[in-house]
Amino acid sequence: MAPRLPLFLFVLLPIILLLSPSAISADSSSQLLQGLNSYRASLNLSSLTVNDNAACLANQLAGQFKDDTCSNTTGSDTVPGTEVQLPNYPNFLDHCHLNISDTKDGQVMPACVPDLVSDLVLTNFTKSQYTLYLNDSQYVGAGIASKGNWVVVVLTTNTAGGSFQNAVSDGNAGVSFISLRYLLSLLLLAVAMLLIT
């Protein structure tokens, strides 16, 4: 039975690696959402609910920004008129099964914060040009993702033009990458358990 222990650890390591980044990212996203909702509650506005399709887009955008350095032409410090253009935006929408017509009323809000210090991240949204959108009752949902020093919040509305509904009615459209990671982790765990017994 002793020779199987290294094999078990070899199988367990990918499980830990698969779960760790998403757990950390999900925790920081939920912490930011909680902070944004506390801010909105102080203004007697409804809480933002999680929108998975907006989160998918936020993840794509965060990946685009992750290697960019923080400056006054990026994120919440952007000087109006100097916003970064995103030539890959149509590809991001396609990846998330979204149409431009279902996202045009939404709002994309990137912020660059070294080491993503949670208090500073929240301040970059609640004490910046983004308060214009956070103070607006038309926004009812949010998707949040972070990569590198970047966090992206995508706000959604309850109207057709900002609903972030899937463009295709694919039976697999609701299966997220994270769900697939958890499924793979469970499969690996089952294999590991078989090897131990």
C-alpha positions in Angstrom: 0.0 0.0 0.0 2.9 2.4 0.6 4.0 2.6 -3.1 0.5 3.9 -4.0 0.9 6.9 -1.7 3.2 8.8 -4.1 0.8 8.0 -7.0 -2.1 9.3 -4.9 -0.1 12.5 -4.2 0.7 12.8 -7.9 -3.0 12.6 -8.7 -4.0 14.9 -5.9 -1.6 17.7 -6.9 -3.5 18.6 -10.2 -6.7 18.8 -8.1 -5.2 21.3 -5.8 -3.8 23.3 -8.6 -7.1 23.3 -10.5 -9.1 24.4 -7.5 -6.8 27.0 -5.9 -6.8 29.8 -8.6 -10.5 29.7 -9.1 -11.2 29.7 -5.3 -8.9 32.7 -4.8 -10.4 34.6 -7.8 -14.0 33.8 -6.7 -13.3 34.9 -3.2 -11.8 38.3 -4.3 -14.7 38.8 -6.8 -17.3 38.0 -4.2 -15.6 40.4 -1.7 -15.6 43.2 -4.3 -19.2 42.5 -5.1 -20.1 42.7 -1.4 -18.2 46.0 -1.2 -20.0 47.4 -4.2 -23.4 46.3 -2.8 -22.6 47.9 0.5 -21.8 51.1 -1.3 -25.1 50.9 -3.3 -27.0 50.1 -0.1 -25.7 53.4 1.4 -27.4 55.1 -1.6 -30.7 53.1 -1.2 -30.0 51.3 -4.4 -30.7 47.6 -5.0 -27.9 45.1 -4.8 -26.1 43.9 -7.9 -26.6 40.2 -8.6 -24.0 38.0 -10.2 -24.4 37.7 -14.0 -22.3 34.7 -15.3 -22.3 36.0 -18.9 -20.9 39.3 -17.7 -18.4 37.5 -15.6 -17.3 35.6 -18.7 -16.7 38.9 -20.6 -15.0 40.4 -17.5 -12.6 37.4 -17.5 -11.8 37.8 -21.2 -11.1 41.5 -20.7 -9.0 41.0 -17.6 -6.9 38.6 -19.6 -6.4 41.2 -22.3 -5.3 43.8 -19.7 -3.2 41.6 -17.4 0.2 42.5 -18.9 -0.6 46.2 -19.2 1.0 48.6 -16.6 -1.1 50.9 -14.5 -1.2 54.5 -15.9 -3.6 57.4 -16.3 -4.6 56.0 -19.7 -5.8 52.7 -18.1 -8.5 51.7 -15.7 -10.4 54.1 -13.4 -7.7 56.8 -13.8 -8.3 57.0 -17.6 -8.5 60.5 -18.9 -11.7 60.7 -21.0 -10.9 60.3 -24.7 -7.7 58.1 -24.1 -9.5 54.8 -23.4 -7.8 51.7 -24.6 -9.4 50.3 -27.8 -10.2 46.6 -27.7 -9.9 45.1 -31.2 -10.6 41.6 -29.8 -13.9 42.7 -28.2 -16.0 40.9 -30.9 -14.0 37.7 -30.2 -14.6 38.1 -26.5 -18.4 38.4 -27.1 -18.3 35.3 -29.3 -16.3 33.3 -26.7 -19.0 34.2 -24.1 -21.9 33.5 -26.6 -23.0 37.1 -26.5 -24.3 39.5 -29.1 -23.4 43.2 -29.1 -27.1 44.0 -29.1 -27.5 42.3 -25.7 -24.5 44.1 -24.2 -24.6 47.7 -25.6 -26.4 49.1 -22.5 -23.9 47.4 -20.1 -20.8 49.1 -18.7 -17.3 47.8 -18.7 -15.1 49.1 -15.8 -11.5 48.0 -15.7 -9.2 49.1 -12.8 -5.5 48.6 -12.3 -4.4 48.2 -8.7 -0.9 46.9 -7.9 -1.3 43.5 -6.0 -5.1 44.0 -6.1 -5.2 45.3 -2.5 -8.9 44.9 -1.6 -9.5 48.3 0.0 -7.8 50.1 -2.9 -9.7 48.0 -5.5 -13.0 49.0 -3.9 -11.9 52.7 -3.8 -11.0 52.5 -7.5 -14.7 51.9 -8.2 -16.5 53.9 -5.5 -14.3 57.0 -5.6 -13.7 57.4 -9.3 -15.5 58.2 -12.5 -17.1 54.7 -12.1 -19.5 56.1 -9.4 -21.6 57.5 -12.2 -22.5 54.0 -13.1 -22.6 52.5 -9.6 -25.0 55.2 -8.5 -27.4 54.4 -11.4 -30.4 52.2 -10.6 -30.6 50.9 -14.2 -27.7 48.6 -13.4 -28.9 45.4 -11.6 -26.2 42.8 -12.3 -22.4 42.4 -12.4 -19.7 40.1 -13.6 -16.3 40.5 -12.0 -12.9 39.0 -12.9 -9.2 39.7 -12.1 -5.9 38.8 -13.6 -2.5 40.3 -12.7 -3.0 43.8 -11.3 -6.3 44.2 -13.2 -9.9 43.7 -12.0 -12.8 44.2 -14.4 -16.4 44.8 -13.4 -19.0 44.5 -16.1 -22.4 46.0 -15.1 -25.7 44.7 -16.7 -29.2 46.0 -16.9 -32.6 44.3 -16.9 -33.3 45.6 -20.4 -32.8 43.7 -23.6 -29.9 45.9 -24.5 -28.0 45.1 -21.3 -29.2 41.7 -20.2 -26.1 39.8 -21.4 -28.3 36.9 -22.5 -26.6 34.1 -24.4 -26.7 34.7 -28.2 -27.2 31.0 -29.0 -29.4 28.5 -27.3 -26.7 25.9 -27.1 -27.3 23.2 -24.6 -23.8 23.6 -23.4 -23.8 27.4 -23.2 -24.5 27.3 -19.5 -21.6 25.1 -18.7 -18.8 27.3 -17.6 -15.1 26.6 -17.7 -14.9 26.6 -13.9 -17.7 23.9 -13.8 -15.6 21.8 -16.1 -12.6 22.2 -13.9 -14.6 21.0 -10.9 -15.9 18.0 -12.8 -12.4 17.1 -13.9 -11.3 17.5 -10.3 -14.0 15.1 -9.1 -13.0 12.6 -11.7 -9.4 12.8 -10.7 -10.4 12.4 -7.1 -12.4 9.3 -7.9 -9.4 7.8 -9.8 -7.2 8.6 -6.8 -9.6 6.9 -4.4 -9.6 3.7 -6.6 -5.8 3.7 -6.6 -5.7 3.8 -2.8 -8.1 0.9 -2.3 
